């Protein structure tokens, strides 16, 4: 039996309508609050009203696009100037990552690059972050229960993580009602990101019995909910299922590891400014197939082969399904959900060498069940182009 540890948000509140209870969670906890938001969400005016009703002064920091080291630094400056002692992140994964980074950097001295992985010094945080409440409005990243924030460093052309156990949110408030109005393309890309974050930890080199159980349940929810949520956004049961799948994916990745899909997503996201969810969605079946081929060829007794077969059985509902059946199921889903080729985001064959090099160095890639060669990684990109 392997040894492992498990950590998640201090408190998880899940359920339709739970945003209405946010005021009760805030009573007496904040003198001044920084509200980090995205471009638009029906929940923004609701949260403003809740804060006003509680008499809590607040400032807003609106994020446009995915967070960079510069935007995180701007948010920290605002939080410090205004004397904020709490941060709420209200939005998709990018917004929650930005809020998480701001809360952490506001209490720790020095430069942001002192703490960033890969392109920075990777130093440990010294002080606990500001109290942070994460409220997702999409169902995909599970960022509300992870211990890292993904930031783009334009100077290095890559997305990297600010990571610490101290960064786990104080409260993760997951209300599926906030996802009801998501358009189909966002439902598709974020939903496939959630599925990726359930499959990769399950087959990763750091899988453990607790994350295994979470992944099995999450994959089952995604398998029966994602297509329904895409076809009918008002399907409340499907929306709740995807919110739960996303939450479970975040819990799993935070306590095990990811794989080459996310290794690619980090490198391509920084190079192309491609949306994280869409990148993961396109690459998921391609990496699954490459992993299977590599293991069958080089390590035919690899335990992850049986795990991929189990994934297939959960996805298809067929107890006799093979690992290849799982790849086929995911490939058909990606096609049916109209996930675009990566060329739509500007990728060309000229990006391949740089992307492969950065992917090999990415922290996520280290969790892949087998080490893929440069040639195998390049072939994945050729198919995705």
C-alpha positions, 0 to 999 in steps of 0.5 A: 500500500503506497503512502500518501497525503491529502489536502484540500480547501479548508471548507468546501460548500457545494450545491445549487443556490449556495451562493445565497449563503455567502453573506453568512460566511463573510460575517465578521471576517473581512475589514476590506475585500478585493473582488477579482472577477472576469469579463462578465458573469451574472454572479458579479452583481449578486456578489456585489449586493451581498458584500454591500448588504454585509457592509463590507467595503470592497474593491474590484480587480477585473481580469481580461484574458488569462493571468500573467505575472504582470496582472498578478502584480497589479492585483497585489499592488491594489490589494496592498494600497487599499488595505484588503485583508480578504480576496474573493475570486469569482469566475473561471479558472483564470480568475480563480488562479489570479485571485489565489496568486494575489492573495499569496503574493500580498503577504510574502516579500520579494519579487514574483519570480522568487516563487515561480516554478521553472522560470523563477527561483521556486522558493517556498512561501514564507507567510500564509496568504490573505484569506481567500474564497474561490467561487467558480462560474465554470465547470472545468479547472477545479482551481477552487481546491488546488494549491497552485496558480497558473500564470503566464510569463510573456518574457519566457513564452510559457505558463508556469505555477506559483505553488504552495500548500498554503495556497489552498483556499479557505472556502471553495463555494461551488454553486452549479447554478452559476454555470447554467448560462455558459455557452456550449463552446465554453461548456465543451472546453472546460468540461473536457479539461475537467475530464482530463484532470480526472484521467491524468491523475488516475494513470499518473505516477503519483496515483494513490487510493484516495485520489483513485476513488475520487477520479473514478467517481468524477469520470463517471459524472463527466461521462454521463453529464458533459454531452448533456450539458453541452446540448442543453445548458438548462439541464440542471442535473447535468450542470451539477454533475459537471460541477462535481466532476470539476471539483473532484478533478481539482482535488485529484490533481492537487494530491497526485499528478497530471501528465503530458496533456497539461505539460503541453497546455502550459507550453502552448498556452504561453506560446500561442495564448491558446485557451487552456481548456481548449488545448487540453480538450484537443490533446486528451485523446491524442496523449492517451493514444500515444501513452498506450502505444508507448507502454505496449511497445516499451513496457507491456506490463505497465500498471497504467494499461489496466487503469486506461482499460478501467477508464474506458469501462467507466466512460462507455459503461461496458465492463468489457471495454478496452483501453483503445475503446476509451480513446475512441470514446474520448475522440468521438466526444471531442469531435461531437463537441466541436473542439477546434484544431490547434491551428485555429490558435495560430500553431504551425509546424514551426512551433513544434520544436520549442513546444516539445522542449518546453513540454519535456521540462514542464512539471506536469509532464513528470507525472505522465505514466511513461516518458514520451520521446521527442518524436512521440510528442512531436507526432501528437502536435502534428495530429492536433495541428 
